[in-house]
Amino acid sequence: MNENKHATPTALMDPDDAPELDDAFFERADEFLGGQLVRRGRPRAEKPKQALTVRYDPEVVAAFKATGKGWQTRMNDALKDWLKTHSPA
């Protein structure tokens, strides 16, 4: 028969056993200015890229991958260069 499984109780932890909060902890902590969360990390792009799914011939992908790390950026640049001289329609 199916019956509800109860969560296994966890052992209580003594607050004195909690790890000490060192300077590294506070460096990673969220920072608020008034009630506003201060965003950290990479700033938002002015023109964010659009994620989509496309299908290319294997030899096209292999040629760009063979150029090493950053091949997707180079493929994007090649498409932008093509648009300079061609109409997408």
PDB file with SEQRES, HELIX, SHEET and CRYST1 records, atoms N, CA, C and O in Angstrom:
SEQRES   1 A   89  MET ASN GLU ASN LYS HIS ALA THR PRO THR ALA LEU MET          
SEQRES   2 A   89  ASP PRO ASP ASP ALA PRO GLU LEU ASP ASP ALA PHE PHE          
SEQRES   3 A   89  GLU ARG ALA ASP GLU PHE LEU GLY GLY GLN LEU VAL ARG          
SEQRES   4 A   89  ARG GLY ARG PRO ARG ALA GLU LYS PRO LYS GLN ALA LEU          
SEQRES   5 A   89  THR VAL ARG TYR ASP PRO GLU VAL VAL ALA ALA PHE LYS          
SEQRES   6 A   89  ALA THR GLY LYS GLY TRP GLN THR ARG MET ASN ASP ALA          
SEQRES   7 A   89  LEU LYS ASP TRP LEU LYS THR HIS SER PRO ALA                  
HELIX    1 AA1 PRO A   15  ASP A   17  5                                   3    
HELIX    2 AA2 ASP A   23  ARG A   28  1                                   6    
HELIX    3 AA3 PRO A   58  LYS A   65  1                                   8    
HELIX    4 AA4 TRP A   71  THR A   85  1                                  15    
SHEET    1 AA1 2 GLU A  31  LEU A  33  0                                        
SHEET    2 AA1 2 GLN A  36  VAL A  38 -1                                        
CRYST1    1.000    1.000    1.000  90.00  90.00  90.00 P 1           1          
ATOM      1  N   MET A   1       0.827  -1.175   0.000  1.00  0.00           N  
ATOM      2  CA  MET A   1       0.000   0.000   0.000  1.00  0.00           C  
ATOM      3  C   MET A   1       0.878   1.247   0.000  1.00  0.00           C  
ATOM      4  O   MET A   1       1.999   1.247   0.508  1.00  0.00           O  
ATOM      5  N   ASN A   2       0.339   2.290  -0.577  1.00  0.00           N  
ATOM      6  CA  ASN A   2       1.040   3.573  -0.564  1.00  0.00           C  
ATOM      7  C   ASN A   2       0.698   4.319   0.709  1.00  0.00           C  
ATOM      8  O   ASN A   2      -0.472   4.456   1.068  1.00  0.00           O  
ATOM      9  N   GLU A   3       1.689   4.783   1.363  1.00  0.00           N  
ATOM     10  CA  GLU A   3       1.461   5.620   2.527  1.00  0.00           C  
ATOM     11  C   GLU A   3       2.472   6.751   2.510  1.00  0.00           C  
ATOM     12  O   GLU A   3       3.569   6.628   1.964  1.00  0.00           O  
ATOM     13  N   ASN A   4       2.081   7.832   3.109  1.00  0.00           N  
ATOM     14  CA  ASN A   4       2.966   9.002   3.121  1.00  0.00           C  
ATOM     15  C   ASN A   4       4.230   8.703   3.901  1.00  0.00           C  
ATOM     16  O   ASN A   4       4.199   8.121   4.985  1.00  0.00           O  
ATOM     17  N   LYS A   5       5.344   9.119   3.314  1.00  0.00           N  
ATOM     18  CA  LYS A   5       6.622   8.962   4.003  1.00  0.00           C  
ATOM     19  C   LYS A   5       6.894  10.248   4.766  1.00  0.00           C  
ATOM     20  O   LYS A   5       6.739  11.346   4.230  1.00  0.00           O  
ATOM     21  N   HIS A   6       7.290  10.105   5.991  1.00  0.00           N  
ATOM     22  CA  HIS A   6       7.593  11.262   6.814  1.00  0.00           C  
ATOM     23  C   HIS A   6       9.071  11.598   6.678  1.00  0.00           C  
ATOM     24  O   HIS A   6       9.917  10.712   6.564  1.00  0.00           O  
ATOM     25  N   ALA A   7       9.363  12.887   6.693  1.00  0.00           N  
ATOM     26  CA  ALA A   7      10.752  13.324   6.604  1.00  0.00           C  
ATOM     27  C   ALA A   7      11.504  12.839   7.834  1.00  0.00           C  
ATOM     28  O   ALA A   7      10.989  12.855   8.952  1.00  0.00           O  
ATOM     29  N   THR A   8      12.713  12.416   7.599  1.00  0.00           N  
ATOM     30  CA  THR A   8      13.547  11.980   8.704  1.00  0.00           C  
ATOM     31  C   THR A   8      13.947  13.204   9.511  1.00  0.00           C  
ATOM     32  O   THR A   8      14.472  14.167   8.951  1.00  0.00           O  
ATOM     33  N   PRO A   9      13.714  13.185  10.801  1.00  0.00           N  
ATOM     34  CA  PRO A   9      14.076  14.361  11.589  1.00  0.00           C  
ATOM     35  C   PRO A   9      15.589  14.553  11.605  1.00  0.00           C  
ATOM     36  O   PRO A   9      16.349  13.591  11.718  1.00  0.00           O  
ATOM     37  N   THR A  10      16.006  15.794  11.492  1.00  0.00           N  
ATOM     38  CA  THR A  10      17.432  16.084  11.533  1.00  0.00           C  
ATOM     39  C   THR A  10      17.840  16.344  12.977  1.00  0.00           C  
ATOM     40  O   THR A  10      17.051  16.814  13.798  1.00  0.00           O  
ATOM     41  N   ALA A  11      19.062  16.031  13.249  1.00  0.00           N  
ATOM     42  CA  ALA A  11      19.572  16.262  14.595  1.00  0.00           C  
ATOM     43  C   ALA A  11      19.714  17.764  14.814  1.00  0.00           C  
ATOM     44  O   ALA A  11      20.168  18.481  13.922  1.00  0.00           O  
ATOM     45  N   LEU A  12      19.342  18.227  15.958  1.00  0.00           N  
ATOM     46  CA  LEU A  12      19.465  19.644  16.265  1.00  0.00           C  
ATOM     47  C   LEU A  12      20.933  20.015  16.390  1.00  0.00           C  
ATOM     48  O   LEU A  12      21.737  19.262  16.939  1.00  0.00           O  
ATOM     49  N   MET A  13      21.264  21.184  15.873  1.00  0.00           N  
ATOM     50  CA  MET A  13      22.648  21.624  15.933  1.00  0.00           C  
ATOM     51  C   MET A  13      22.772  22.678  17.030  1.00  0.00           C  
ATOM     52  O   MET A  13      21.947  23.584  17.146  1.00  0.00           O  
ATOM     53  N   ASP A  14      23.791  22.536  17.801  1.00  0.00           N  
ATOM     54  CA  ASP A  14      24.070  23.498  18.854  1.00  0.00           C  
ATOM     55  C   ASP A  14      24.551  24.790  18.199  1.00  0.00           C  
ATOM     56  O   ASP A  14      25.497  24.751  17.412  1.00  0.00           O  
ATOM     57  N   PRO A  15      23.928  25.939  18.498  1.00  0.00           N  
ATOM     58  CA  PRO A  15      24.358  27.196  17.870  1.00  0.00           C  
ATOM     59  C   PRO A  15      25.820  27.514  18.119  1.00  0.00           C  
ATOM     60  O   PRO A  15      26.434  28.236  17.334  1.00  0.00           O  
ATOM     61  N   ASP A  16      26.378  27.003  19.171  1.00  0.00           N  
ATOM     62  CA  ASP A  16      27.792  27.257  19.447  1.00  0.00           C  
ATOM     63  C   ASP A  16      28.698  26.503  18.478  1.00  0.00           C  
ATOM     64  O   ASP A  16      29.878  26.829  18.349  1.00  0.00           O  
ATOM     65  N   ASP A  17      28.146  25.488  17.792  1.00  0.00           N  
ATOM     66  CA  ASP A  17      28.926  24.706  16.837  1.00  0.00           C  
ATOM     67  C   ASP A  17      28.887  25.312  15.427  1.00  0.00           C  
ATOM     68  O   ASP A  17      29.561  24.816  14.525  1.00  0.00           O  
ATOM     69  N   ALA A  18      28.115  26.365  15.235  1.00  0.00           N  
ATOM     70  CA  ALA A  18      27.998  26.992  13.910  1.00  0.00           C  
ATOM     71  C   ALA A  18      29.347  27.573  13.499  1.00  0.00           C  
ATOM     72  O   ALA A  18      30.111  28.027  14.351  1.00  0.00           O  
ATOM     73  N   PRO A  19      29.646  27.563  12.197  1.00  0.00           N  
ATOM     74  CA  PRO A  19      30.934  28.108  11.756  1.00  0.00           C  
ATOM     75  C   PRO A  19      30.999  29.619  12.003  1.00  0.00           C  
ATOM     76  O   PRO A  19      29.985  30.316  11.999  1.00  0.00           O  
ATOM     77  N   GLU A  20      32.199  30.084  12.213  1.00  0.00           N  
ATOM     78  CA  GLU A  20      32.395  31.515  12.453  1.00  0.00           C  
ATOM     79  C   GLU A  20      32.276  32.267  11.136  1.00  0.00           C  
ATOM     80  O   GLU A  20      32.761  31.804  10.104  1.00  0.00           O  
ATOM     81  N   LEU A  21      31.630  33.431  11.173  1.00  0.00           N  
ATOM     82  CA  LEU A  21      31.484  34.240   9.972  1.00  0.00           C  
ATOM     83  C   LEU A  21      32.722  35.110   9.830  1.00  0.00           C  
ATOM     84  O   LEU A  21      32.930  36.054  10.592  1.00  0.00           O  
ATOM     85  N   ASP A  22      33.541  34.770   8.835  1.00  0.00           N  
ATOM     86  CA  ASP A  22      34.799  35.491   8.642  1.00  0.00           C  
ATOM     87  C   ASP A  22      34.634  36.572   7.574  1.00  0.00           C  
ATOM     88  O   ASP A  22      33.543  36.755   7.033  1.00  0.00           O  
ATOM     89  N   ASP A  23      35.709  37.280   7.275  1.00  0.00           N  
ATOM     90  CA  ASP A  23      35.667  38.365   6.302  1.00  0.00           C  
ATOM     91  C   ASP A  23      35.259  37.865   4.916  1.00  0.00           C  
ATOM     92  O   ASP A  23      34.561  38.571   4.189  1.00  0.00           O  
ATOM     93  N   ALA A  24      35.681  36.670   4.547  1.00  0.00           N  
ATOM     94  CA  ALA A  24      35.330  36.119   3.228  1.00  0.00           C  
ATOM     95  C   ALA A  24      33.815  35.952   3.093  1.00  0.00           C  
ATOM     96  O   ALA A  24      33.268  36.177   2.013  1.00  0.00           O  
ATOM     97  N   PHE A  25      33.141  35.566   4.154  1.00  0.00           N  
ATOM     98  CA  PHE A  25      31.685  35.414   4.129  1.00  0.00           C  
ATOM     99  C   PHE A  25      31.023  36.754   3.808  1.00  0.00           C  
ATOM    100  O   PHE A  25      30.128  36.823   2.966  1.00  0.00           O  
ATOM    101  N   PHE A  26      31.461  37.801   4.471  1.00  0.00           N  
ATOM    102  CA  PHE A  26      30.850  39.103   4.269  1.00  0.00           C  
ATOM    103  C   PHE A  26      31.199  39.710   2.915  1.00  0.00           C  
ATOM    104  O   PHE A  26      30.444  40.537   2.403  1.00  0.00           O  
ATOM    105  N   GLU A  27      32.324  39.319   2.323  1.00  0.00           N  
ATOM    106  CA  GLU A  27      32.678  39.780   0.985  1.00  0.00           C  
ATOM    107  C   GLU A  27      31.700  39.229  -0.047  1.00  0.00           C  
ATOM    108  O   GLU A  27      31.408  39.896  -1.039  1.00  0.00           O  
ATOM    109  N   ARG A  28      31.188  38.007   0.179  1.00  0.00           N  
ATOM    110  CA  ARG A  28      30.265  37.364  -0.759  1.00  0.00           C  
ATOM    111  C   ARG A  28      28.809  37.697  -0.458  1.00  0.00           C  
ATOM    112  O   ARG A  28      27.937  37.397  -1.273  1.00  0.00           O  
ATOM    113  N   ALA A  29      28.523  38.309   0.687  1.00  0.00           N  
ATOM    114  CA  ALA A  29      27.147  38.550   1.113  1.00  0.00           C  
ATOM    115  C   ALA A  29      26.479  39.621   0.257  1.00  0.00           C  
ATOM    116  O   ALA A  29      27.152  40.475  -0.320  1.00  0.00           O  
ATOM    117  N   ASP A  30      25.130  39.569   0.179  1.00  0.00           N  
ATOM    118  CA  ASP A  30      24.379  40.599  -0.531  1.00  0.00           C  
ATOM    119  C   ASP A  30      24.539  41.919   0.197  1.00  0.00           C  
ATOM    120  O   ASP A  30      24.657  41.963   1.422  1.00  0.00           O  
ATOM    121  N   GLU A  31      24.541  42.988  -0.575  1.00  0.00           N  
ATOM    122  CA  GLU A  31      24.718  44.314  -0.009  1.00  0.00           C  
ATOM    123  C   GLU A  31      23.490  45.153  -0.348  1.00  0.00           C  
ATOM    124  O   GLU A  31      23.026  45.159  -1.488  1.00  0.00           O  
ATOM    125  N   PHE A  32      22.977  45.851   0.637  1.00  0.00           N  
ATOM    126  CA  PHE A  32      21.804  46.686   0.439  1.00  0.00           C  
ATOM    127  C   PHE A  32      22.162  48.136   0.688  1.00  0.00           C  
ATOM    128  O   PHE A  32      22.924  48.448   1.604  1.00  0.00           O  
ATOM    129  N   LEU A  33      21.616  49.014  -0.122  1.00  0.00           N  
ATOM    130  CA  LEU A  33      21.754  50.445   0.058  1.00  0.00           C  
ATOM    131  C   LEU A  33      20.343  50.943   0.343  1.00  0.00           C  
ATOM    132  O   LEU A  33      19.545  51.107  -0.579  1.00  0.00           O  
ATOM    133  N   GLY A  34      20.034  51.183   1.603  1.00  0.00           N  
ATOM    134  CA  GLY A  34      18.650  51.428   2.003  1.00  0.00           C  
ATOM    135  C   GLY A  34      17.907  50.106   1.869  1.00  0.00           C  
ATOM    136  O   GLY A  34      18.329  49.103   2.444  1.00  0.00           O  
ATOM    137  N   GLY A  35      16.826  50.090   1.133  1.00  0.00           N  
ATOM    138  CA  GLY A  35      16.108  48.836   0.888  1.00  0.00           C  
ATOM    139  C   GLY A  35      16.421  48.237  -0.455  1.00  0.00           C  
ATOM    140  O   GLY A  35      15.848  47.209  -0.818  1.00  0.00           O  
ATOM    141  N   GLN A  36      17.325  48.855  -1.215  1.00  0.00           N  
ATOM    142  CA  GLN A  36      17.645  48.428  -2.583  1.00  0.00           C  
ATOM    143  C   GLN A  36      18.854  47.495  -2.586  1.00  0.00           C  
ATOM    144  O   GLN A  36      19.903  47.822  -2.031  1.00  0.00           O  
ATOM    145  N   LEU A  37      18.696  46.326  -3.218  1.00  0.00           N  
ATOM    146  CA  LEU A  37      19.801  45.387  -3.364  1.00  0.00           C  
ATOM    147  C   LEU A  37      20.794  45.938  -4.369  1.00  0.00           C  
ATOM    148  O   LEU A  37      20.411  46.307  -5.479  1.00  0.00           O  
ATOM    149  N   VAL A  38      22.060  45.998  -3.997  1.00  0.00           N  
ATOM    150  CA  VAL A  38      23.109  46.456  -4.888  1.00  0.00           C  
ATOM    151  C   VAL A  38      23.526  45.271  -5.740  1.00  0.00           C  
ATOM    152  O   VAL A  38      23.990  44.256  -5.222  1.00  0.00           O  
ATOM    153  N   ARG A  39      23.359  45.404  -7.051  1.00  0.00           N  
ATOM    154  CA  ARG A  39      23.696  44.314  -7.970  1.00  0.00           C  
ATOM    155  C   ARG A  39      25.207  44.233  -8.133  1.00  0.00           C  
ATOM    156  O   ARG A  39      25.897  45.245  -8.260  1.00  0.00           O  
ATOM    157  N   ARG A  40      25.695  43.008  -8.126  1.00  0.00           N  
ATOM    158  CA  ARG A  40      27.111  42.794  -8.345  1.00  0.00           C  
ATOM    159  C   ARG A  40      27.277  41.862  -9.522  1.00  0.00           C  
ATOM    160  O   ARG A  40      26.305  41.295 -10.021  1.00  0.00           O  
ATOM    161  N   GLY A  41      28.502  41.708  -9.962  1.00  0.00           N  
ATOM    162  CA  GLY A  41      28.765  40.824 -11.084  1.00  0.00           C  
ATOM    163  C   GLY A  41      28.816  41.592 -12.391  1.00  0.00           C  
ATOM    164  O   GLY A  41      28.975  42.812 -12.409  1.00  0.00           O  
ATOM    165  N   ARG A  42      28.679  40.868 -13.466  1.00  0.00           N  
ATOM    166  CA  ARG A  42      28.767  41.458 -14.793  1.00  0.00           C  
ATOM    167  C   ARG A  42      27.581  42.387 -15.027  1.00  0.00           C  
ATOM    168  O   ARG A  42      26.438  42.000 -14.787  1.00  0.00           O  
ATOM    169  N   PRO A  43      27.841  43.613 -15.495  1.00  0.00           N  
ATOM    170  CA  PRO A  43      26.723  44.522 -15.765  1.00  0.00           C  
ATOM    171  C   PRO A  43      25.892  44.011 -16.943  1.00  0.00           C  
ATOM    172  O   PRO A  43      26.388  43.279 -17.799  1.00  0.00           O  
ATOM    173  N   ARG A  44      24.640  44.404 -16.967  1.00  0.00           N  
ATOM    174  CA  ARG A  44      23.769  43.979 -18.064  1.00  0.00           C  
ATOM    175  C   ARG A  44      24.255  44.594 -19.364  1.00  0.00           C  
ATOM    176  O   ARG A  44      24.682  45.748 -19.406  1.00  0.00           O  
ATOM    177  N   ALA A  45      24.180  43.798 -20.425  1.00  0.00           N  
ATOM    178  CA  ALA A  45      24.620  44.261 -21.739  1.00  0.00           C  
ATOM    179  C   ALA A  45      23.649  45.297 -22.282  1.00  0.00           C  
ATOM    180  O   ALA A  45      22.441  45.223 -22.056  1.00  0.00           O  
ATOM    181  N   GLU A  46      24.202  46.259 -23.001  1.00  0.00           N  
ATOM    182  CA  GLU A  46      23.366  47.283 -23.622  1.00  0.00           C  
ATOM    183  C   GLU A  46      22.464  46.652 -24.681  1.00  0.00           C  
ATOM    184  O   GLU A  46      21.283  46.985 -24.788  1.00  0.00           O  
ATOM    185  N   LYS A  47      23.041  45.734 -25.462  1.00  0.00           N  
ATOM    186  CA  LYS A  47      22.269  44.983 -26.461  1.00  0.00           C  
ATOM    187  C   LYS A  47      22.465  43.491 -26.164  1.00  0.00           C  
ATOM    188  O   LYS A  47      23.375  42.872 -26.717  1.00  0.00           O  
ATOM    189  N   PRO A  48      21.627  42.906 -25.302  1.00  0.00           N  
ATOM    190  CA  PRO A  48      21.827  41.499 -24.965  1.00  0.00           C  
ATOM    191  C   PRO A  48      21.609  40.591 -26.179  1.00  0.00           C  
ATOM    192  O   PRO A  48      20.780  40.872 -27.045  1.00  0.00           O  
ATOM    193  N   LYS A  49      22.360  39.515 -26.220  1.00  0.00           N  
ATOM    194  CA  LYS A  49      22.229  38.543 -27.310  1.00  0.00           C  
ATOM    195  C   LYS A  49      20.921  37.781 -27.150  1.00  0.00           C  
ATOM    196  O   LYS A  49      20.386  37.673 -26.046  1.00  0.00           O  
ATOM    197  N   GLN A  50      20.419  37.263 -28.242  1.00  0.00           N  
ATOM    198  CA  GLN A  50      19.170  36.514 -28.241  1.00  0.00           C  
ATOM    199  C   GLN A  50      19.494  35.033 -28.386  1.00  0.00           C  
ATOM    200  O   GLN A  50      20.191  34.628 -29.316  1.00  0.00           O  
ATOM    201  N   ALA A  51      18.982  34.226 -27.458  1.00  0.00           N  
ATOM    202  CA  ALA A  51      19.195  32.785 -27.519  1.00  0.00           C  
ATOM    203  C   ALA A  51      18.174  32.169 -28.463  1.00  0.00           C  
ATOM    204  O   ALA A  51      16.982  32.466 -28.378  1.00  0.00           O  
ATOM    205  N   LEU A  52      18.645  31.305 -29.367  1.00  0.00           N  
ATOM    206  CA  LEU A  52      17.752  30.591 -30.262  1.00  0.00           C  
ATOM    207  C   LEU A  52      18.401  29.295 -30.698  1.00  0.00           C  
ATOM    208  O   LEU A  52      19.583  29.058 -30.449  1.00  0.00           O  
ATOM    209  N   THR A  53      17.621  28.473 -31.345  1.00  0.00           N  
ATOM    210  CA  THR A  53      18.132  27.199 -31.833  1.00  0.00           C  
ATOM    211  C   THR A  53      18.197  27.252 -33.353  1.00  0.00           C  
ATOM    212  O   THR A  53      17.204  27.552 -34.015  1.00  0.00           O  
ATOM    213  N   VAL A  54      19.368  26.960 -33.900  1.00  0.00           N  
ATOM    214  CA  VAL A  54      19.543  26.913 -35.353  1.00  0.00           C  
ATOM    215  C   VAL A  54      20.253  25.621 -35.710  1.00  0.00           C  
ATOM    216  O   VAL A  54      20.861  24.977 -34.855  1.00  0.00           O  
ATOM    217  N   ARG A  55      20.172  25.251 -36.967  1.00  0.00           N  
ATOM    218  CA  ARG A  55      20.828  24.030 -37.433  1.00  0.00           C  
ATOM    219  C   ARG A  55      21.751  24.387 -38.595  1.00  0.00           C  
ATOM    220  O   ARG A  55      21.314  24.970 -39.587  1.00  0.00           O  
ATOM    221  N   TYR A  56      23.029  24.033 -38.467  1.00  0.00           N  
ATOM    222  CA  TYR A  56      24.015  24.280 -39.506  1.00  0.00           C  
ATOM    223  C   TYR A  56      24.541  22.952 -40.014  1.00  0.00           C  
ATOM    224  O   TYR A  56      24.441  21.928 -39.338  1.00  0.00           O  
ATOM    225  N   ASP A  57      25.106  22.982 -41.217  1.00  0.00           N  
ATOM    226  CA  ASP A  57      25.745  21.783 -41.756  1.00  0.00           C  
ATOM    227  C   ASP A  57      26.947  21.436 -40.884  1.00  0.00           C  
ATOM    228  O   ASP A  57      27.629  22.326 -40.375  1.00  0.00           O  
ATOM    229  N   PRO A  58      27.207  20.136 -40.712  1.00  0.00           N  
ATOM    230  CA  PRO A  58      28.318  19.715 -39.838  1.00  0.00           C  
ATOM    231  C   PRO A  58      29.670  20.311 -40.242  1.00  0.00           C  
ATOM    232  O   PRO A  58      30.489  20.628 -39.379  1.00  0.00           O  
ATOM    233  N   GLU A  59      29.906  20.464 -41.551  1.00  0.00           N  
ATOM    234  CA  GLU A  59      31.207  20.991 -41.973  1.00  0.00           C  
ATOM    235  C   GLU A  59      31.363  22.470 -41.611  1.00  0.00           C  
ATOM    236  O   GLU A  59      32.482  22.934 -41.391  1.00  0.00           O  
ATOM    237  N   VAL A  60      30.250  23.218 -41.546  1.00  0.00           N  
ATOM    238  CA  VAL A  60      30.313  24.626 -41.146  1.00  0.00           C  
ATOM    239  C   VAL A  60      30.680  24.723 -39.666  1.00  0.00           C  
ATOM    240  O   VAL A  60      31.558  25.497 -39.284  1.00  0.00           O  
ATOM    241  N   VAL A  61      30.003  23.936 -38.847  1.00  0.00           N  
ATOM    242  CA  VAL A  61      30.280  23.941 -37.411  1.00  0.00           C  
ATOM    243  C   VAL A  61      31.703  23.459 -37.141  1.00  0.00           C  
ATOM    244  O   VAL A  61      32.413  24.038 -36.319  1.00  0.00           O  
ATOM    245  N   ALA A  62      32.116  22.406 -37.829  1.00  0.00           N  
ATOM    246  CA  ALA A  62      33.470  21.862 -37.630  1.00  0.00           C  
ATOM    247  C   ALA A  62      34.530  22.901 -37.990  1.00  0.00           C  
ATOM    248  O   ALA A  62      35.541  23.024 -37.299  1.00  0.00           O  
ATOM    249  N   ALA A  63      34.298  23.649 -39.074  1.00  0.00           N  
ATOM    250  CA  ALA A  63      35.284  24.659 -39.498  1.00  0.00           C  
ATOM    251  C   ALA A  63      35.427  25.750 -38.442  1.00  0.00           C  
ATOM    252  O   ALA A  63      36.543  26.174 -38.143  1.00  0.00           O  
ATOM    253  N   PHE A  64      34.318  26.209 -37.875  1.00  0.00           N  
ATOM    254  CA  PHE A  64      34.408  27.247 -36.849  1.00  0.00           C  
ATOM    255  C   PHE A  64      34.974  26.685 -35.547  1.00  0.00           C  
ATOM    256  O   PHE A  64      35.777  27.348 -34.890  1.00  0.00           O  
ATOM    257  N   LYS A  65      34.570  25.478 -35.165  1.00  0.00           N  
ATOM    258  CA  LYS A  65      35.097  24.874 -33.932  1.00  0.00           C  
ATOM    259  C   LYS A  65      36.601  24.649 -34.028  1.00  0.00           C  
ATOM    260  O   LYS A  65      37.312  24.725 -33.026  1.00  0.00           O  
ATOM    261  N   ALA A  66      37.077  24.374 -35.226  1.00  0.00           N  
ATOM    262  CA  ALA A  66      38.512  24.117 -35.423  1.00  0.00           C  
ATOM    263  C   ALA A  66      39.347  25.361 -35.142  1.00  0.00           C  
ATOM    264  O   ALA A  66      40.557  25.260 -34.937  1.00  0.00           O  
ATOM    265  N   THR A  67      38.717  26.528 -35.130  1.00  0.00           N  
ATOM    266  CA  THR A  67      39.465  27.760 -34.864  1.00  0.00           C  
ATOM    267  C   THR A  67      39.699  27.971 -33.375  1.00  0.00           C  
ATOM    268  O   THR A  67      40.393  28.910 -32.987  1.00  0.00           O  
ATOM    269  N   GLY A  68      39.131  27.113 -32.538  1.00  0.00           N  
ATOM    270  CA  GLY A  68      39.391  27.171 -31.104  1.00  0.00           C  
ATOM    271  C   GLY A  68      38.332  27.923 -30.321  1.00  0.00           C  
ATOM    272  O   GLY A  68      37.238  28.210 -30.806  1.00  0.00           O  
ATOM    273  N   LYS A  69      38.707  28.229 -29.088  1.00  0.00           N  
ATOM    274  CA  LYS A  69      37.795  28.897 -28.162  1.00  0.00           C  
ATOM    275  C   LYS A  69      37.331  30.231 -28.755  1.00  0.00           C  
ATOM    276  O   LYS A  69      38.119  30.967 -29.348  1.00  0.00           O  
ATOM    277  N   GLY A  70      36.052  30.526 -28.585  1.00  0.00           N  
ATOM    278  CA  GLY A  70      35.482  31.747 -29.129  1.00  0.00           C  
ATOM    279  C   GLY A  70      34.890  31.565 -30.512  1.00  0.00           C  
ATOM    280  O   GLY A  70      34.583  32.545 -31.192  1.00  0.00           O  
ATOM    281  N   TRP A  71      34.727  30.317 -30.935  1.00  0.00           N  
ATOM    282  CA  TRP A  71      34.236  30.062 -32.294  1.00  0.00           C  
ATOM    283  C   TRP A  71      32.825  30.595 -32.511  1.00  0.00           C  
ATOM    284  O   TRP A  71      32.494  31.008 -33.623  1.00  0.00           O  
ATOM    285  N   GLN A  72      31.988  30.597 -31.483  1.00  0.00           N  
ATOM    286  CA  GLN A  72      30.621  31.098 -31.652  1.00  0.00           C  
ATOM    287  C   GLN A  72      30.626  32.605 -31.890  1.00  0.00           C  
ATOM    288  O   GLN A  72      29.831  33.113 -32.681  1.00  0.00           O  
ATOM    289  N   THR A  73      31.513  33.313 -31.212  1.00  0.00           N  
ATOM    290  CA  THR A  73      31.642  34.749 -31.431  1.00  0.00           C  
ATOM    291  C   THR A  73      32.123  35.019 -32.848  1.00  0.00           C  
ATOM    292  O   THR A  73      31.635  35.936 -33.508  1.00  0.00           O  
ATOM    293  N   ARG A  74      33.086  34.217 -33.323  1.00  0.00           N  
ATOM    294  CA  ARG A  74      33.580  34.395 -34.688  1.00  0.00           C  
ATOM    295  C   ARG A  74      32.491  34.077 -35.709  1.00  0.00           C  
ATOM    296  O   ARG A  74      32.421  34.722 -36.755  1.00  0.00           O  
ATOM    297  N   MET A  75      31.643  33.093 -35.419  1.00  0.00           N  
ATOM    298  CA  MET A  75      30.545  32.775 -36.322  1.00  0.00           C  
ATOM    299  C   MET A  75      29.559  33.945 -36.359  1.00  0.00           C  
ATOM    300  O   MET A  75      29.065  34.308 -37.427  1.00  0.00           O  
ATOM    301  N   ASN A  76      29.277  34.529 -35.209  1.00  0.00           N  
ATOM    302  CA  ASN A  76      28.394  35.695 -35.142  1.00  0.00           C  
ATOM    303  C   ASN A  76      28.983  36.851 -35.939  1.00  0.00           C  
ATOM    304  O   ASN A  76      28.268  37.525 -36.681  1.00  0.00           O  
ATOM    305  N   ASP A  77      30.292  37.082 -35.787  1.00  0.00           N  
ATOM    306  CA  ASP A  77      30.950  38.163 -36.525  1.00  0.00           C  
ATOM    307  C   ASP A  77      30.904  37.910 -38.030  1.00  0.00           C  
ATOM    308  O   ASP A  77      30.723  38.849 -38.805  1.00  0.00           O  
ATOM    309  N   ALA A  78      31.063  36.661 -38.452  1.00  0.00           N  
ATOM    310  CA  ALA A  78      30.997  36.329 -39.877  1.00  0.00           C  
ATOM    311  C   ALA A  78      29.602  36.605 -40.430  1.00  0.00           C  
ATOM    312  O   ALA A  78      29.471  37.097 -41.551  1.00  0.00           O  
ATOM    313  N   LEU A  79      28.574  36.298 -39.669  1.00  0.00           N  
ATOM    314  CA  LEU A  79      27.207  36.572 -40.105  1.00  0.00           C  
ATOM    315  C   LEU A  79      26.946  38.076 -40.189  1.00  0.00           C  
ATOM    316  O   LEU A  79      26.301  38.544 -41.127  1.00  0.00           O  
ATOM    317  N   LYS A  80      27.450  38.837 -39.205  1.00  0.00           N  
ATOM    318  CA  LYS A  80      27.288  40.294 -39.245  1.00  0.00           C  
ATOM    319  C   LYS A  80      28.012  40.880 -40.452  1.00  0.00           C  
ATOM    320  O   LYS A  80      27.503  41.796 -41.098  1.00  0.00           O  
ATOM    321  N   ASP A  81      29.210  40.352 -40.762  1.00  0.00           N  
ATOM    322  CA  ASP A  81      29.974  40.817 -41.915  1.00  0.00           C  
ATOM    323  C   ASP A  81      29.212  40.513 -43.209  1.00  0.00           C  
ATOM    324  O   ASP A  81      29.182  41.340 -44.120  1.00  0.00           O  
ATOM    325  N   TRP A  82      28.611  39.356 -43.288  1.00  0.00           N  
ATOM    326  CA  TRP A  82      27.828  38.971 -44.472  1.00  0.00           C  
ATOM    327  C   TRP A  82      26.657  39.940 -44.656  1.00  0.00           C  
ATOM    328  O   TRP A  82      26.323  40.297 -45.786  1.00  0.00           O  
ATOM    329  N   LEU A  83      26.030  40.367 -43.552  1.00  0.00           N  
ATOM    330  CA  LEU A  83      24.882  41.276 -43.649  1.00  0.00           C  
ATOM    331  C   LEU A  83      25.256  42.643 -44.218  1.00  0.00           C  
ATOM    332  O   LEU A  83      24.399  43.348 -44.751  1.00  0.00           O  
ATOM    333  N   LYS A  84      26.536  43.022 -44.109  1.00  0.00           N  
ATOM    334  CA  LYS A  84      26.983  44.312 -44.637  1.00  0.00           C  
ATOM    335  C   LYS A  84      26.877  44.366 -46.152  1.00  0.00           C  
ATOM    336  O   LYS A  84      26.671  45.439 -46.718  1.00  0.00           O  
ATOM    337  N   THR A  85      27.015  43.219 -46.820  1.00  0.00           N  
ATOM    338  CA  THR A  85      27.028  43.190 -48.280  1.00  0.00           C  
ATOM    339  C   THR A  85      25.844  42.462 -48.897  1.00  0.00           C  
ATOM    340  O   THR A  85      25.711  42.425 -50.121  1.00  0.00           O  
ATOM    341  N   HIS A  86      24.980  41.884 -48.067  1.00  0.00           N  
ATOM    342  CA  HIS A  86      23.852  41.123 -48.579  1.00  0.00           C  
ATOM    343  C   HIS A  86      22.563  41.567 -47.880  1.00  0.00           C  
ATOM    344  O   HIS A  86      22.580  42.089 -46.766  1.00  0.00           O  
ATOM    345  N   SER A  87      21.471  41.342 -48.564  1.00  0.00           N  
ATOM    346  CA  SER A  87      20.167  41.597 -47.963  1.00  0.00           C  
ATOM    347  C   SER A  87      19.663  40.283 -47.368  1.00  0.00           C  
ATOM    348  O   SER A  87      19.689  39.262 -48.055  1.00  0.00           O  
ATOM    349  N   PRO A  88      19.207  40.275 -46.116  1.00  0.00           N  
ATOM    350  CA  PRO A  88      18.740  39.020 -45.522  1.00  0.00           C  
ATOM    351  C   PRO A  88      17.481  38.468 -46.200  1.00  0.00           C  
ATOM    352  O   PRO A  88      17.136  37.300 -46.018  1.00  0.00           O  
ATOM    353  N   ALA A  89      16.809  39.299 -46.968  1.00  0.00           N  
ATOM    354  CA  ALA A  89      15.603  38.824 -47.667  1.00  0.00           C  
ATOM    355  C   ALA A  89      16.051  38.155 -48.901  1.00  0.00           C  
ATOM    356  O   ALA A  89      15.226  37.665 -49.672  1.00  0.00           O  
TER     357      ALA A  89                                                      
END                                                                             
